[in-house]
Amino acid sequence: MDYVSALVPPVVMAVFFSGLIVTIVKTQGGANKAKEDAAADAAIRAEALQQSPKVGGA
């Protein structure tokens, strides 16, 4: 029975990991893709503006 207790944690982790991958793949695209892409682009632009050097200031 030691082999069962040794195999349970990896099997459980593999099942949850597979479920995570399936969820990620299923949520790509769809009706909200344009909205999510726009939000990501806005966040990237905001970060770039924050990090850009200021002109004319000391």
N, CA, C and O of each residue as an XYZ file, in Angstrom:
232
protein
N       0.812     -1.200      0.000
C       0.000      0.000      0.000
C       0.854      1.262      0.000
O       0.337      2.354     -0.236
N       2.143      1.132      0.259
C       3.002      2.314      0.236
C       3.076      2.916     -1.163
O       3.196      4.132     -1.313
N       3.004      2.080     -2.170
C       3.084      2.606     -3.538
C       1.867      3.479     -3.866
O       1.984      4.429     -4.639
N       0.704      3.169     -3.291
C      -0.496      3.978     -3.532
C      -0.308      5.362     -2.927
O      -0.590      6.366     -3.581
N       0.165      5.428     -1.689
C       0.357      6.726     -1.045
C       1.486      7.508     -1.702
O       1.512      8.736     -1.620
N       2.415      6.821     -2.351
C       3.487      7.512     -3.060
C       3.013      8.053     -4.403
O       3.542      9.059     -4.877
N       2.030      7.412     -5.024
C       1.558      7.843     -6.341
C       0.409      8.847     -6.301
O       0.174      9.547     -7.286
N      -0.305      8.930     -5.192
C      -1.478      9.809     -5.135
C      -1.114     11.282     -5.338
O      -1.745     11.924     -6.176
N      -0.140     11.859     -4.629
C       0.140     13.288     -4.826
C       0.521     13.667     -6.267
O      -0.003     14.658     -6.776
N       1.405     12.928     -6.942
C       1.700     13.293     -8.327
C       0.492     13.162     -9.252
O       0.327     13.968    -10.168
N      -0.340     12.172     -9.029
C      -1.519     11.985     -9.871
C      -2.500     13.136     -9.657
O      -3.058     13.671    -10.615
N      -2.703     13.510     -8.402
C      -3.607     14.621     -8.101
C      -3.072     15.911     -8.716
O      -3.838     16.678     -9.298
N      -1.775     16.158     -8.596
C      -1.190     17.361     -9.181
C      -1.314     17.342    -10.704
O      -1.572     18.381    -11.310
N      -1.138     16.201    -11.319
C      -1.255     16.095    -12.777
C      -2.688     16.370    -13.223
O      -2.901     17.018    -14.248
N      -3.657     15.893    -12.478
C      -5.065     16.132    -12.827
C      -5.384     17.618    -12.717
O      -6.007     18.185    -13.615
N      -4.964     18.258    -11.622
C      -5.232     19.686    -11.471
C      -4.492     20.507    -12.521
O      -5.034     21.484    -13.037
N      -3.272     20.124    -12.840
C      -2.509     20.845    -13.864
C      -3.180     20.706    -15.222
O      -3.260     21.676    -15.976
N      -3.657     19.522    -15.539
C      -4.373     19.319    -16.800
C      -5.632     20.172    -16.847
O      -5.946     20.763    -17.880
N      -6.347     20.239    -15.742
C      -7.538     21.083    -15.682
C      -7.197     22.552    -15.869
O      -7.940     23.286    -16.521
N      -6.073     22.985    -15.299
C      -5.636     24.369    -15.468
C      -5.329     24.668    -16.926
O      -5.729     25.710    -17.446
N      -4.630     23.771    -17.583
C      -4.294     23.967    -18.994
C      -5.552     24.003    -19.848
O      -5.669     24.844    -20.739
N      -6.488     23.109    -19.591
C      -7.741     23.089    -20.352
C      -8.491     24.398    -20.150
O      -9.022     24.957    -21.110
N      -8.543     24.895    -18.917
C      -9.230     26.154    -18.632
C      -8.569     27.310    -19.354
O      -9.259     28.158    -19.921
N      -7.249     27.362    -19.346
C      -6.534     28.445    -20.027
C      -6.811     28.399    -21.522
O      -7.058     29.437    -22.137
N      -6.772     27.224    -22.107
C      -6.994     27.103    -23.553
C      -8.433     27.484    -23.906
O      -8.662     28.147    -24.917
N      -9.392     27.078    -23.095
C     -10.797     27.384    -23.383
C     -11.099     28.876    -23.264
O     -11.966     29.386    -23.974
N     -10.402     29.576    -22.384
C     -10.712     30.991    -22.171
C      -9.973     31.903    -23.136
O     -10.170     33.117    -23.095
N      -9.138     31.362    -23.991
C      -8.464     32.192    -24.989
C      -9.451     32.513    -26.096
O     -10.168     31.638    -26.581
N      -9.478     33.775    -26.486
C     -10.396     34.171    -27.553
C     -11.790     34.367    -27.005
O     -11.963     34.728    -25.841
N     -12.769     34.133    -27.829
C     -14.148     34.272    -27.397
C     -14.647     35.698    -27.525
O     -14.027     36.539    -28.175
N     -15.782     35.949    -26.892
C     -16.468     37.235    -27.026
C     -15.685     38.376    -26.403
O     -15.769     39.508    -26.881
N     -14.929     38.110    -25.354
C     -14.236     39.181    -24.644
C     -12.800     39.396    -25.119
O     -12.062     40.172    -24.513
N     -12.398     38.723    -26.188
C     -11.005     38.808    -26.627
C     -10.598     40.239    -26.951
O      -9.529     40.677    -26.526
N     -11.407     40.969    -27.680
C     -11.058     42.345    -28.052
C     -10.952     43.227    -26.818
O     -10.049     44.058    -26.721
N     -11.867     43.048    -25.877
C     -11.842     43.857    -24.662
C     -10.602     43.535    -23.829
O      -9.958     44.441    -23.300
N     -10.265     42.254    -23.711
C      -9.087     41.862    -22.946
C      -7.812     42.361    -23.614
O      -6.892     42.816    -22.934
N      -7.750     42.277    -24.947
C      -6.582     42.769    -25.671
C      -6.432     44.272    -25.493
O      -5.317     44.765    -25.318
N      -7.540     45.008    -25.537
C      -7.492     46.462    -25.358
C      -7.028     46.808    -23.951
O      -6.255     47.750    -23.776
N      -7.480     46.075    -22.956
C      -7.062     46.337    -21.579
C      -5.571     46.056    -21.404
O      -4.875     46.809    -20.722
N      -5.081     44.988    -22.011
C      -3.655     44.661    -21.919
C      -2.812     45.713    -22.630
O      -1.767     46.122    -22.124
N      -3.262     46.151    -23.799
C      -2.529     47.194    -24.526
C      -2.492     48.494    -23.734
O      -1.463     49.168    -23.697
N      -3.600     48.848    -23.105
C      -3.648     50.071    -22.300
C      -2.695     49.973    -21.109
O      -2.023     50.946    -20.770
N      -2.637     48.817    -20.485
C      -1.739     48.637    -19.346
C      -0.282     48.731    -19.782
O       0.546     49.302    -19.072
N       0.029     48.177    -20.937
C       1.406     48.244    -21.450
C       1.774     49.686    -21.778
O       2.879     50.135    -21.474
N       0.840     50.414    -22.401
C       1.105     51.823    -22.723
C       1.290     52.652    -21.458
O       2.183     53.497    -21.397
N       0.463     52.421    -20.457
C       0.571     53.169    -19.200
C       1.916     52.891    -18.533
O       2.545     53.803    -17.997
N       2.348     51.657    -18.565
C       3.643     51.304    -17.973
C       4.774     51.975    -18.744
O       5.730     52.460    -18.138
N       4.678     52.008    -20.063
C       5.720     52.642    -20.875
C       5.770     54.140    -20.612
O       6.854     54.719    -20.548
N       4.620     54.769    -20.460
C       4.596     56.204    -20.177
C       5.178     56.513    -18.799
O       5.844     57.531    -18.611
N       4.923     55.636    -17.851
C       5.449     55.822    -16.495
C       6.977     55.743    -16.487
O       7.635     56.468    -15.740
N       7.526     54.880    -17.301
C       8.962     54.656    -17.285
C       9.715     55.562    -18.237
O      10.946     55.584    -18.211
N       9.013     56.313    -19.079
C       9.716     57.170    -20.035
C      10.329     58.361    -19.283
O       9.741     58.869    -18.329
N      11.519     58.799    -19.725
C      12.177     59.914    -19.041
C      11.424     61.213    -19.262
O      10.875     61.451    -20.338
N      11.404     62.049    -18.236
C      10.717     63.339    -18.309
C      11.607     64.315    -19.055
O      12.826     64.302    -18.888
N      10.996     65.166    -19.883
C      11.741     66.135    -20.676
C      11.619     67.520    -20.030
O      10.521     67.951    -19.677
N      12.750     68.210    -19.880
C      12.736     69.570    -19.359
C      12.664     69.674    -17.852
O      12.545     70.780    -17.325
N      12.732     68.589    -17.154
C      12.679     68.621    -15.698
C      14.013     68.264    -15.088
O      14.868     67.667    -15.743
N      14.190     68.628    -13.835
C      15.445     68.313    -13.178
C      15.318     67.131    -12.256
O      16.295     66.734    -11.622
